[in-house]
Amino acid sequence: MNNNLKNITKTNLSKEWARLDRIDYDYQFKNGDWKSVSRECYNRGNGAAILLYNAKKGTVILTRQFRMPVYEQNQSEGMCIEVCAGAIDNNDGALETILRETEEEVGYRINNAKQVLSAYTSPGALTEKMYLFVAEYVDEMQINDGGGLESENEEIEVLELPFSKALEMIKTEEIIDAKTIMLLQYAQINNLI
């Protein structure tokens, strides 16, 4: 319980794809003053993401897909290179979600994955917490071409890249997705590849 917080009211602004609320509240600052504050809070649920890596080949599996919010910010960056990821639906857990998304998006069937991080993606505006996983893959685990689900309007290109190239793509800003950068750097720091 936060004793510096009172009089919280929520006004729903949208319930389209996710929930957008304006939250008004009184907050007591360190100097003792109480101020009325208003923030918009976007609740789209939580997500899971995975870096698939092959230590023997020195490769990683990434995806490329169109992202409208990125396009809106900068049209030249609308096609995003990312790790496989998805929203956690219904009563699914993060692990269950990422195992399913791995098959749907990149065409690999993995039996398990290791959660290595969890993080809020943009805590000033989003409620979303991402659960980040890694798993080793071998070619024999590929069961289809991936590409996502047509029913979810997904058109995903699967990329198998040398790990060294993926790290370079962070420097050249070809990879600009935070969860992808975090997982690639995790793999580098922990010498997974």
C-alpha positions as CSV (number, residue, x, y, z in Angstrom):
1,M,0.0,0.0,0.0
2,N,1.3,3.4,-0.9
3,N,0.5,6.1,1.7
4,N,1.5,8.8,-0.8
5,L,-1.5,8.0,-3.0
6,K,-5.2,8.7,-2.6
7,N,-8.5,9.6,-4.4
8,I,-7.8,7.3,-7.4
9,T,-10.5,7.5,-10.1
10,K,-10.5,5.9,-13.5
11,T,-12.3,7.0,-16.7
12,N,-12.3,4.6,-19.6
13,L,-11.3,6.2,-22.9
14,S,-11.3,3.2,-25.1
15,K,-12.0,-0.6,-25.1
16,E,-11.2,-1.3,-28.7
17,W,-8.1,-3.6,-29.0
18,A,-7.1,-3.0,-25.4
19,R,-8.1,-0.8,-22.6
20,L,-7.1,2.9,-22.3
21,D,-8.0,4.7,-19.1
22,R,-7.3,8.1,-17.7
23,I,-6.4,7.8,-14.1
24,D,-6.7,10.8,-11.8
25,Y,-5.2,10.7,-8.4
26,D,-3.7,12.7,-5.6
27,Y,0.0,12.1,-4.9
28,Q,2.1,13.4,-2.0
29,F,5.5,14.5,-3.1
30,K,8.7,14.4,-0.9
31,N,8.3,18.0,0.2
32,G,4.9,17.0,1.7
33,D,2.7,18.7,-0.9
34,W,-0.3,16.9,-2.3
35,K,-0.9,17.4,-6.0
36,S,-3.7,16.2,-8.3
37,V,-2.2,14.2,-11.2
38,S,-3.7,12.7,-14.3
39,R,-2.2,10.0,-16.5
40,E,-3.3,7.8,-19.3
41,C,-2.7,4.1,-18.8
42,Y,-2.9,1.6,-21.6
43,N,-3.6,-2.0,-20.6
44,R,-3.0,-4.5,-23.3
45,G,-2.1,-7.4,-21.0
46,N,1.3,-9.0,-20.6
47,G,3.5,-10.6,-23.2
48,A,6.2,-13.2,-23.6
49,A,9.2,-13.2,-25.9
50,I,12.0,-15.7,-26.8
51,L,15.4,-15.7,-28.3
52,L,16.0,-18.9,-30.1
53,Y,19.7,-19.6,-30.5
54,N,21.9,-22.4,-31.9
55,A,25.3,-22.4,-30.1
56,K,26.8,-24.9,-32.6
57,K,25.9,-22.9,-35.7
58,G,26.3,-19.5,-33.9
59,T,22.8,-18.3,-35.1
60,V,19.6,-16.8,-33.8
61,I,16.0,-16.9,-35.0
62,L,14.4,-13.5,-35.4
63,T,11.3,-12.2,-37.2
64,R,10.5,-9.2,-39.4
65,Q,7.0,-7.8,-39.5
66,F,5.2,-4.5,-40.1
67,R,4.5,-2.5,-36.9
68,M,2.0,0.4,-37.3
69,P,3.0,2.3,-34.1
70,V,6.7,2.3,-35.3
71,Y,5.6,3.3,-38.8
72,E,3.5,6.1,-37.3
73,Q,6.6,7.4,-35.5
74,N,9.0,6.9,-38.4
75,Q,7.8,5.5,-41.7
76,S,11.3,4.2,-42.6
77,E,11.3,1.9,-39.5
78,G,7.9,0.3,-40.0
79,M,9.3,-3.1,-40.7
80,C,10.7,-4.3,-37.3
81,I,13.2,-7.1,-36.6
82,E,12.3,-8.7,-33.4
83,V,12.5,-11.9,-31.3
84,C,9.4,-14.1,-31.5
85,A,6.8,-12.8,-29.1
86,G,3.1,-12.7,-28.3
87,A,0.5,-11.5,-25.9
88,I,-0.4,-13.8,-23.0
89,D,-4.1,-14.7,-23.6
90,N,-6.8,-15.8,-21.2
91,N,-5.4,-18.0,-18.4
92,D,-2.3,-19.0,-20.2
93,G,1.1,-18.7,-18.5
94,A,4.1,-17.0,-20.0
95,L,5.8,-20.3,-20.8
96,E,2.8,-21.8,-22.5
97,T,2.3,-18.6,-24.5
98,I,5.9,-18.6,-25.8
99,L,5.9,-22.3,-26.7
100,R,2.8,-21.7,-28.8
101,E,4.0,-18.5,-30.4
102,T,7.3,-20.1,-31.3
103,E,5.4,-22.7,-33.5
104,E,3.0,-20.1,-35.0
105,E,5.5,-17.4,-35.7
106,V,8.8,-19.2,-36.6
107,G,7.8,-22.8,-37.1
108,Y,9.9,-24.4,-34.4
109,R,8.5,-26.8,-31.8
110,I,10.4,-26.5,-28.6
111,N,9.6,-28.4,-25.4
112,N,10.9,-25.9,-22.9
113,A,12.4,-22.5,-22.5
114,K,14.2,-20.7,-19.7
115,Q,12.8,-17.4,-18.4
116,V,15.8,-15.1,-17.9
117,L,14.2,-11.6,-17.4
118,S,10.9,-9.8,-16.9
119,A,10.5,-6.1,-17.5
120,Y,7.8,-3.4,-17.9
121,T,8.2,-2.2,-21.5
122,S,7.1,1.4,-20.9
123,P,6.1,1.9,-17.3
124,G,5.1,5.5,-17.8
125,A,2.2,4.6,-20.1
126,L,1.7,0.8,-20.4
127,T,0.8,-1.9,-17.9
128,E,2.5,-4.5,-20.0
129,K,5.1,-6.7,-18.4
130,M,7.2,-8.8,-20.7
131,Y,8.5,-12.3,-19.7
132,L,11.7,-12.9,-21.6
133,F,12.9,-16.4,-22.5
134,V,15.8,-18.2,-24.2
135,A,15.9,-21.6,-25.7
136,E,18.4,-23.5,-27.9
137,Y,17.1,-24.9,-31.2
138,V,18.4,-27.3,-33.8
139,D,17.2,-27.6,-37.4
140,E,15.3,-30.8,-36.6
141,M,12.9,-28.8,-34.4
142,Q,11.5,-27.0,-37.4
143,I,8.0,-28.3,-38.1
144,N,6.8,-25.7,-40.6
145,D,7.8,-22.4,-42.2
146,G,6.2,-20.2,-39.5
147,G,4.9,-16.8,-40.6
148,G,2.2,-16.3,-38.0
149,L,-1.6,-16.7,-38.1
150,E,-3.7,-15.4,-41.0
151,S,-6.6,-15.1,-38.5
152,E,-4.5,-12.6,-36.5
153,N,-3.5,-10.7,-39.6
154,E,0.1,-11.7,-39.2
155,E,2.6,-11.8,-42.0
156,I,5.9,-12.6,-40.4
157,E,9.2,-13.2,-42.1
158,V,11.5,-15.7,-40.3
159,L,15.2,-14.8,-40.2
160,E,18.0,-17.1,-39.2
161,L,21.0,-14.8,-38.6
162,P,24.5,-15.2,-37.4
163,F,24.6,-14.0,-33.7
164,S,27.4,-11.6,-34.6
165,K,25.3,-10.0,-37.3
166,A,22.3,-9.6,-35.0
167,L,24.6,-7.8,-32.4
168,E,25.9,-5.6,-35.2
169,M,22.3,-4.8,-36.3
170,I,21.8,-3.2,-32.8
171,K,24.7,-0.9,-33.4
172,T,23.4,0.0,-36.9
173,E,19.9,0.5,-35.5
174,E,18.4,-2.1,-37.9
175,I,17.2,-3.8,-34.6
176,I,15.4,-1.1,-32.5
177,D,13.0,-3.3,-30.5
178,A,13.8,-3.2,-26.8
179,K,12.9,-6.8,-25.9
180,T,15.1,-8.0,-28.8
181,I,18.0,-5.9,-27.7
182,M,17.6,-7.1,-24.1
183,L,17.6,-10.7,-25.1
184,L,20.5,-10.4,-27.6
185,Q,22.6,-8.6,-24.9
186,Y,21.6,-11.2,-22.4
187,A,22.9,-13.9,-24.7
188,Q,26.1,-12.0,-25.2
189,I,26.7,-11.3,-21.5
190,N,26.0,-14.9,-20.6
191,N,28.1,-16.4,-23.5
192,L,25.1,-18.5,-24.8
193,I,26.6,-18.4,-28.3
